[in-house]
Amino acid sequence: MKWLSKISLLVLLLSSCSAQYHLKRAIKKDPTILEKDTVTVVDTVVTAPVELRDTVTLSERDTLVITKERLKLKIVRSFDTIAVEAECESDTIISTIRVPYEKVVYVQERTLKEKLQIWGFYLMVGLFVYLAVRKLANG
């Protein structure tokens, strides 16, 4: 019978509080851990500048410069030659994506029926171990 008390003491020492119990205590201390949080992802894309040159042949001489937003167009007419230079400056595209997520997912406590099933299983295992040890002790 001495060994039975040692086994029961060992079982009591090895059993501990569930994670659910510790989660409840943590929520009691700081209820903000259940609030949703948001991760912000900032993605930056930089486009390279684009240049284009073209030439058309005519007569007379003139220069025309057109600038609009990021595009700069320069047309140079020199006698029978037209030089066209176009330059589009680089651009930065920034997209911000907000992804909400839950920091802690709260799981409901087990029902009485589930608790009884678990304790019944532990009782059966304990009884089986007890009978096996008793059979080995008796030889």
FENQUI-V388194 format. One record per residue. N is the residue number from 1. SS is DSSP state (hx for helix, st for strand, lp for the rest). PSI is psi in whole degrees, -180 to 180 (NA if undefined). BURIAL is I if it has 9 or more other ideal C-beta (glycine too) atoms within 8 Angstrom, else O. Layout:
n=N ss=SS psi=PSI burial=BURIAL
n=N ss=SS psi=PSI burial=BURIAL
This chain:
n=1 ss=lp psi=-22 burial=O
n=2 ss=hx psi=-39 burial=O
n=3 ss=hx psi=-30 burial=O
n=4 ss=hx psi=-41 burial=O
n=5 ss=hx psi=-35 burial=O
n=6 ss=hx psi=-41 burial=O
n=7 ss=hx psi=-43 burial=I
n=8 ss=hx psi=-37 burial=O
n=9 ss=hx psi=-41 burial=O
n=10 ss=hx psi=-42 burial=O
n=11 ss=hx psi=-42 burial=I
n=12 ss=hx psi=-38 burial=O
n=13 ss=hx psi=-35 burial=O
n=14 ss=hx psi=-19 burial=O
n=15 ss=lp psi=143 burial=O
n=16 ss=lp psi=176 burial=O
n=17 ss=lp psi=147 burial=O
n=18 ss=lp psi=166 burial=O
n=19 ss=hx psi=-31 burial=O
n=20 ss=hx psi=-42 burial=I
n=21 ss=hx psi=-45 burial=O
n=22 ss=hx psi=-36 burial=I
n=23 ss=hx psi=-42 burial=I
n=24 ss=hx psi=-43 burial=O
n=25 ss=hx psi=-40 burial=O
n=26 ss=hx psi=-39 burial=I
n=27 ss=hx psi=-38 burial=I
n=28 ss=hx psi=-41 burial=O
n=29 ss=hx psi=-39 burial=O
n=30 ss=lp psi=92 burial=O
n=31 ss=hx psi=-12 burial=O
n=32 ss=hx psi=-10 burial=O
n=33 ss=hx psi=-14 burial=I
n=34 ss=hx psi=-8 burial=I
n=35 ss=lp psi=151 burial=O
n=36 ss=st psi=145 burial=O
n=37 ss=st psi=164 burial=O
n=38 ss=st psi=133 burial=O
n=39 ss=st psi=132 burial=O
n=40 ss=st psi=124 burial=O
n=41 ss=st psi=121 burial=O
n=42 ss=st psi=120 burial=O
n=43 ss=st psi=129 burial=O
n=44 ss=st psi=129 burial=O
n=45 ss=st psi=125 burial=O
n=46 ss=st psi=122 burial=O
n=47 ss=st psi=146 burial=O
n=48 ss=lp psi=150 burial=O
n=49 ss=lp psi=148 burial=O
n=50 ss=st psi=132 burial=O
n=51 ss=st psi=144 burial=O
n=52 ss=st psi=132 burial=O
n=53 ss=st psi=139 burial=O
n=54 ss=st psi=154 burial=O
n=55 ss=st psi=133 burial=O
n=56 ss=st psi=137 burial=O
n=57 ss=lp psi=126 burial=O
n=58 ss=lp psi=-164 burial=O
n=59 ss=lp psi=166 burial=O
n=60 ss=lp psi=-180 burial=O
n=61 ss=st psi=132 burial=O
n=62 ss=st psi=155 burial=O
n=63 ss=st psi=134 burial=O
n=64 ss=st psi=127 burial=O
n=65 ss=st psi=124 burial=O
n=66 ss=st psi=127 burial=I
n=67 ss=st psi=125 burial=O
n=68 ss=st psi=119 burial=O
n=69 ss=lp psi=-111 burial=O
n=70 ss=lp psi=-4 burial=O
n=71 ss=st psi=131 burial=I
n=72 ss=st psi=119 burial=I
n=73 ss=st psi=128 burial=I
n=74 ss=st psi=121 burial=I
n=75 ss=st psi=118 burial=I
n=76 ss=st psi=121 burial=I
n=77 ss=st psi=115 burial=I
n=78 ss=st psi=105 burial=O
n=79 ss=lp psi=-109 burial=O
n=80 ss=lp psi=16 burial=O
n=81 ss=st psi=134 burial=I
n=82 ss=st psi=124 burial=I
n=83 ss=st psi=126 burial=I
n=84 ss=st psi=122 burial=I
n=85 ss=st psi=125 burial=I
n=86 ss=st psi=135 burial=I
n=87 ss=st psi=127 burial=I
n=88 ss=st psi=117 burial=I
n=89 ss=lp psi=158 burial=O
n=90 ss=lp psi=155 burial=O
n=91 ss=st psi=150 burial=O
n=92 ss=st psi=124 burial=O
n=93 ss=st psi=120 burial=O
n=94 ss=st psi=123 burial=O
n=95 ss=st psi=133 burial=O
n=96 ss=st psi=126 burial=O
n=97 ss=st psi=126 burial=O
n=98 ss=st psi=125 burial=O
n=99 ss=st psi=105 burial=O
n=100 ss=st psi=142 burial=O
n=101 ss=st psi=159 burial=O
n=102 ss=st psi=131 burial=O
n=103 ss=lp psi=-43 burial=O
n=104 ss=lp psi=132 burial=O
n=105 ss=lp psi=121 burial=O
n=106 ss=lp psi=125 burial=O
n=107 ss=lp psi=136 burial=O
n=108 ss=lp psi=152 burial=O
n=109 ss=lp psi=153 burial=O
n=110 ss=lp psi=149 burial=O
n=111 ss=lp psi=168 burial=O
n=112 ss=hx psi=-39 burial=O
n=113 ss=hx psi=-45 burial=O
n=114 ss=hx psi=-41 burial=O
n=115 ss=hx psi=-43 burial=I
n=116 ss=hx psi=-38 burial=O
n=117 ss=hx psi=-43 burial=O
n=118 ss=hx psi=-47 burial=I
n=119 ss=hx psi=-34 burial=O
n=120 ss=hx psi=-41 burial=O
n=121 ss=hx psi=-46 burial=O
n=122 ss=hx psi=-39 burial=O
n=123 ss=hx psi=-42 burial=O
n=124 ss=hx psi=-44 burial=O
n=125 ss=hx psi=-44 burial=O
n=126 ss=hx psi=-42 burial=I
n=127 ss=hx psi=-42 burial=O
n=128 ss=hx psi=-46 burial=O
n=129 ss=hx psi=-42 burial=I
n=130 ss=hx psi=-47 burial=I
n=131 ss=hx psi=-38 burial=O
n=132 ss=hx psi=-42 burial=O
n=133 ss=hx psi=-40 burial=I
n=134 ss=hx psi=-40 burial=O
n=135 ss=hx psi=-40 burial=O
n=136 ss=hx psi=-35 burial=O
n=137 ss=hx psi=-37 burial=O
n=138 ss=hx psi=-20 burial=O
n=139 ss=lp psi=NA burial=O
